[in-house]
Amino acid sequence: MLKPSRQAYVPFVSVENMMRLVLHIGIEKMMVDLVTEIEADFKRWPLFDKTPRVASHSDIGVIELMPTSDGQTYGFKYVNGHPSNTKQGLQTVTAFGLLADVATGYPLMLSEMTILTALRTAATSAMAAKWLAPRDSKVMAMIGNGAQAEFQALAMKAVCGIEEVRLYDIDPAATAKCVRNLEGRGLNVVPCKTAEEAMQGAQIITTCTADKQYATILTDNMIGSGVHINAVGGDCPGKTELHKDILLRSDVFVEYPEQTRIEGEIQQMPADFPVTELWQVIAGQAEGRRDARQITLFDSVGFAIEDFSALRYVHSRLKDSGRYQDLDMIADPDEPRDLFGMVLRAQQSEVASPTKPASATAV
Ligand SMILES: NC(=O)c1ccc[n+]([C@@H]2O[C@H](COP(=O)([O-])OP(=O)(O)OC[C@H]3O[C@@H](n4cnc5c(N)ncnc54)[C@H](O)[C@@H]3O)[C@@H](O)[C@H]2O)c1
């Protein structure tokens, strides 16, 4: 078979290479770096091409495409959300994504994004808490101890200085897994038997549960004044975590209102329910926390710009790292319009020297 040209190859970051990259950089350092990247992109929010994500719903889950561009680079993520997957030994959320050069449309990098999504979601929560949570917050309640949980806890430690994380999940095995994974990482980890117990003394409350229904993880009577809530798990039509009375007492901050009104906690509220866009707080155009007694709520659903920032960060770390493989992905004929001729020449060379079928592990 003819060998592909240089332009045919796209750097591909496999799960194995993403894990190597994360461990090489260090999880907490990477969280801090990602917050810096996402903040920088939030500050130039107006120049991005933005659209609510394109969602394909079924009774048991959703598959979504999340595109954006800053005019120079284009990115998209494919991501699913299937809360019942864990019963079959599969994950609730998996993802992969791509960066491309706007000038030519050619891909720059293809990457796994299941791990990267957990990192960027945690970094975004920590970024929101950095701007909105009460000063000197030291204790976080973490409700929902699944795949995202440890990432959320470590981002809050690295970025906001959280010292204690209080864990609760309806499944004690999830909490036990989280306790094990967070051992020796400089956090005081407290497993709790109820959500109320987890919230004792917490200035930051993070909900990150998965259920394809309107759930009420937090009710109004559970929330005192002067706290910051990150509501991460409610991110689809019909999938929420908070009782709506909490929203009425909170100042609500969102990523992209056009998407959050469809997917976030505020889907329970009228279309004109007041919200503040988080990017405006970061860009100094809107007020964040006004006083110590205020309840701030980050109604997180996950927006394409966060994935774009994370992909660009990974791309910037690839050069000379060896932590990628070249993927033969773009058909690149010697003469650009002779795509058909390229196929014919491949056939001739195949007849001359037949190749064995590619193995399942080859890229
Ligand atoms: N906002 C974002 O940007 C973003 C990004 C990634 C994932 N998510 C969402 O976050 C949620 C969690 O994702 P994950 O990958 O950790 O899922 P997961 O399935 O691995 O974990 C979810 C955990 O929630 C627990 N849970 C379910 N109902 C509960 C309840 N009533 N009280 C306490 N715990 C409960 C489950 O037992 C499970 O351990 C999902 O809904 C996912 O869609 C949001």
The ligand as an SDF file (V2000), in Angstrom:
LIG
                    3D

 44 48  0  0  0  0  0  0  0  0999 V2000
  -22.0880   20.1960   33.8940 N   0  0  0  0  0  0  0  0  0  0  0  0
  -21.1560   19.5690   33.2310 C   0  0  0  0  0  0  0  0  0  0  0  0
  -20.3410   20.1910   32.5680 O   0  0  0  0  0  0  0  0  0  0  0  0
  -21.0740   18.0750   33.3290 C   0  0  0  0  0  0  0  0  0  0  0  0
  -19.9390   17.4130   32.8440 C   0  0  0  0  0  0  0  0  0  0  0  0
  -19.8280   16.0330   33.0350 C   0  0  0  0  0  0  0  0  0  0  0  0
  -20.8760   15.3450   33.6530 C   0  0  0  0  0  0  0  0  0  0  0  0
  -21.9910   16.0370   34.0600 N   0  0  0  0  0  0  0  0  0  0  0  0
  -23.1120   15.3520   34.7170 C   0  0  0  0  0  0  0  0  0  0  0  0
  -22.6780   15.0530   36.0380 O   0  0  0  0  0  0  0  0  0  0  0  0
  -23.3850   13.9140   36.5140 C   0  0  0  0  0  0  0  0  0  0  0  0
  -22.4170   12.9260   37.1510 C   0  0  0  0  0  0  0  0  0  0  0  0
  -21.5750   12.3880   36.1710 O   0  0  0  0  0  0  0  0  0  0  0  0
  -20.6540   11.1380   36.5090 P   0  0  0  0  0  0  0  0  0  0  0  0
  -19.8460   10.8740   35.2960 O   0  0  0  0  0  0  0  0  0  0  0  0
  -19.9670   11.3640   37.8280 O   0  0  0  0  0  0  0  0  0  0  0  0
  -21.7930   10.0220   36.6870 O   0  0  0  0  0  0  0  0  0  0  0  0
  -21.7090    8.6340   37.5010 P   0  0  0  0  0  0  0  0  0  0  0  0
  -22.8700    7.8370   37.0280 O   0  0  0  0  0  0  0  0  0  0  0  0
  -20.3570    8.0670   37.4410 O   0  0  0  0  0  0  0  0  0  0  0  0
  -21.9640    9.0930   39.0140 O   0  0  0  0  0  0  0  0  0  0  0  0
  -23.1930    9.5980   39.4690 C   0  0  0  0  0  0  0  0  0  0  0  0
  -23.3690    9.2550   40.9420 C   0  0  0  0  0  0  0  0  0  0  0  0
  -24.5620    9.9000   41.4130 O   0  0  0  0  0  0  0  0  0  0  0  0
  -25.1180    9.0250   42.3980 C   0  0  0  0  0  0  0  0  0  0  0  0
  -26.5100    9.4100   42.6370 N   0  0  0  0  0  0  0  0  0  0  0  0
  -27.5960    9.2440   41.8310 C   0  0  0  0  0  0  0  0  0  0  0  0
  -28.6880    9.7410   42.4320 N   0  0  0  0  0  0  0  0  0  0  0  0
  -28.2930   10.2360   43.6270 C   0  0  0  0  0  0  0  0  0  0  0  0
  -28.9700   10.8830   44.6990 C   0  0  0  0  0  0  0  0  0  0  0  0
  -30.2980   11.0870   44.6660 N   0  0  0  0  0  0  0  0  0  0  0  0
  -28.2470   11.2790   45.7810 N   0  0  0  0  0  0  0  0  0  0  0  0
  -26.9100   11.0580   45.8490 C   0  0  0  0  0  0  0  0  0  0  0  0
  -26.2110   10.4510   44.8590 N   0  0  0  0  0  0  0  0  0  0  0  0
  -26.8970   10.0450   43.7560 C   0  0  0  0  0  0  0  0  0  0  0  0
  -24.9460    7.6420   41.7910 C   0  0  0  0  0  0  0  0  0  0  0  0
  -25.0550    6.6180   42.7700 O   0  0  0  0  0  0  0  0  0  0  0  0
  -23.5350    7.7480   41.2000 C   0  0  0  0  0  0  0  0  0  0  0  0
  -22.5360    7.2970   42.0870 O   0  0  0  0  0  0  0  0  0  0  0  0
  -24.1330   13.3400   35.3040 C   0  0  0  0  0  0  0  0  0  0  0  0
  -25.4900   13.7260   35.4080 O   0  0  0  0  0  0  0  0  0  0  0  0
  -23.4860   14.0120   34.1120 C   0  0  0  0  0  0  0  0  0  0  0  0
  -24.3590   14.1530   33.0310 O   0  0  0  0  0  0  0  0  0  0  0  0
  -22.1040   17.3800   33.9170 C   0  0  0  0  0  0  0  0  0  0  0  0
  1  2  1  0
  2  3  2  0
  2  4  1  0
  4  5  1  0
  4 44  2  0
  5  6  2  0
  6  7  1  0
  7  8  2  0
  8  9  1  0
  8 44  1  0
  9 10  1  0
  9 42  1  0
 10 11  1  0
 11 12  1  0
 11 40  1  0
 12 13  1  0
 13 14  1  0
 14 15  2  0
 14 16  1  0
 14 17  1  0
 17 18  1  0
 18 19  2  0
 18 20  1  0
 18 21  1  0
 21 22  1  0
 22 23  1  0
 23 24  1  0
 23 38  1  0
 24 25  1  0
 25 26  1  0
 25 36  1  0
 26 27  1  0
 26 35  1  0
 27 28  2  0
 28 29  1  0
 29 30  1  0
 29 35  2  0
 30 31  1  0
 30 32  2  0
 32 33  1  0
 33 34  2  0
 34 35  1  0
 36 37  1  0
 36 38  1  0
 38 39  1  0
 40 41  1  0
 40 42  1  0
 42 43  1  0
M  CHG  2   8   1  16  -1
M  END
$$$$
